[in-house]
Amino acid sequence: MHCTGDLDGGLKMTPHGMRRICMLAALLVLLATACRPDAARDEGSIAEAHRPDLVPLVRAMPTSSMDAPLTVEFDVAAPSKNSSPTLMIGIRVDRTDNTAAFWALADVRASGFQAKVSMQRLESSGWKDVPLLRLESIIGEPARAIPIPADGRVTNAWLDDVDVLALQNAGLERPDDNYAQLAFAWARNPSPGRYRVEVQLHSPLPQLEPYQPELLVAYLRRPK
């Protein structure tokens, strides 16, 4: 900055110094303006990640037999790099401070899980059924995925791993939380779009009542 003295002993700015100040101010304005769209996009991404109707999602899960199905509508986005392309429909319990919750979930698996489940995708012509699979395990044979019949009836469930990072990014799980998941249906390679799932328990789950179970729809964790 170039300054000169005035008759009163003060300082005054030369024209060259004034131009430098103006150029610096203009540069700061441009930088601030350029940063705003990125900030808005970041805020939008965070808001979208916390949408309650975007996979992954959870809903309170009844533990008694149901006279009518629990229906949930939601959007499915493409899986992240940490996710498998298989979508899981199941139940989760928080065992962070209570390991008994895990054993209650394991007891549901061992005692036989009875429910009806279906999934539809919204097309231009209306809701269309999405094929679902379940895991069948026979002693002495490798487990295999088989189609769930058209009536949606499932008679077993299995412990499964979901993309925990996606749940954390959605605000549904904290890094120090420890959940257990019991799956009863898979949907492989769902295209991004609008879906709905209907679940109806045919047998009560009294073992889970103390642990506030949740219906969970989430992508599986990608194997390492």
C-alpha positions, 0 to 999 in steps of 0.5 A: 500500500502506498501512502503519503503525508498530508499537511496535517501530518495524517496519511492519505492513500495514493490512486495506485493503492486504492486500485489494489484495495478495490481489486482485492475486495472484488476478488473476495466477493468472487470467491464468496459467490463461488463457494455458495453453490457448493455449500448449498449442494452439501446442505442438500445432500445432508438433508436428502440423506436424512429423508425418512422415505429414502433407503436406508430407513426404519419403522417401528415394528409390531411384535404381535400378530397383525390383522393388517400389513404394515405398509411403507413407501420409499425411494431407492437410490443406487447403492453406494460403493460400500453397499451390495446391490441387494436390498434387505427387508428385515428386523433390527434391534439395538444391542449396544447396551444390552446383548440380550437383544441379540439373543432374543433376535437369535431366538426368533430365528431359531423358533421359526419366523412366520410372515407375509411380505411383498414389494412393489415398484411404481411404474407409469401403469401403476404398482408392479410386483418385485421378485423377492428371495429368501435364504434357505439353509438345509443341514449338510448343504450350502445355503441358497437363495430361493424365490419367495412364493407369489403369496409372499409367505416366509417361514424363516429368517437369517442374521445378516449384515447391512451397510452400516456406513449408509445407516450412519450417514442417514442419521439412523445409527451412531458410530459407537452403536451396535445393532443386529439384523434379522433378514426375511427377504431380499430384493436383488438389483432394484432400479432407482425409483419409488417402491412400497413394502408390505409386511404382516406378521403371522406369529407374535414376537414376544422375545423382541418386545423389550427391545423396541424392534424396527423394520429395516429396509437397507442395502447389504454390506458389500463383501470385502 
